[in-house]
Amino acid sequence: MSDARKAQKQHDDELSVSSVRTQDGSGDYQIYSITGERLSAPRRGEIHIVRYADGTVKKVVR
């Protein structure tokens, strides 16, 4: 692997969201801002991280 690819992978690993924990487990999904703040509803024009009850995580732009 080239040095550039190694550096990119390290950068991606350091900045990626590997898991999100919910405290109360309410609802079928939880919405988080890109900074990790838990939201009650998506905010228009922002990137959100949605974690579903089955453990899947998706990035959504609203």
Phi, psi and omega in degrees: 000135181289162180299322180295318179294320178298316180296319180295317179297316179298317179299313180298318180296321181289330185257000184275157176263114183266332178200157179226130179253141174254149182272322184253345177067016182286149177077175180272347180204161176235143181247133180231149173284171180295339178271357178097001179288130179284132183244149176275337179206153178295148176258137182296134175081012181239161175271135180234153174250124181247123178250120181271161183302331180279001176098351179288148181232134179228148173262132185229138173251125180246000000 
